[in-house]
Amino acid sequence: MSSHEQLKAKIIQKAWEDEAFKNQLLANPKAALKESFGITLPGDFTVKAVEETSTDFVLVIPANPAKVLVPAGVVALTW
């Protein structure tokens, strides 16, 4: 499991265990990540948190790697 996947798993686990964190994550994801995990994201990044239910399923379509421009010298973006 990559460090990105491990972090995602920790965030989800905390949301399951801490209702206040989950509510803040849904309302203001950047603030929730900063307060609980010390993660500061650049101002031009948008973060959306949604909660699946038994009747709502969220399907995320990632950016097409063939259409994503990566500036020269940038190896990878991690948060």
RAPEMO-V142674 format. One record per residue. RES is the residue in one small letter. SS is DSSP state (helix for helix, strand for strand, loop for the rest). Layout:
res | ss
RES | SS
RES | SS
This chain:
res | ss
m | loop
s | loop
s | helix
h | helix
e | helix
q | helix
l | helix
k | helix
a | helix
k | helix
i | helix
i | helix
q | helix
k | helix
a | helix
w | helix
e | helix
d | loop
e | helix
a | helix
f | helix
k | helix
n | helix
q | helix
l | helix
l | helix
a | helix
n | loop
p | helix
k | helix
a | helix
a | helix
l | helix
k | helix
e | helix
s | helix
f | helix
g | loop
i | loop
t | loop
l | loop
p | loop
g | loop
d | loop
f | loop
t | loop
v | loop
k | loop
a | loop
v | loop
e | loop
e | loop
t | loop
s | loop
t | loop
d | loop
f | loop
v | loop
l | loop
v | loop
i | loop
p | loop
a | loop
n | loop
p | helix
a | helix
k | helix
v | loop
l | loop
v | loop
p | loop
a | loop
g | loop
v | loop
v | loop
a | loop
l | loop
t | loop
w | loop
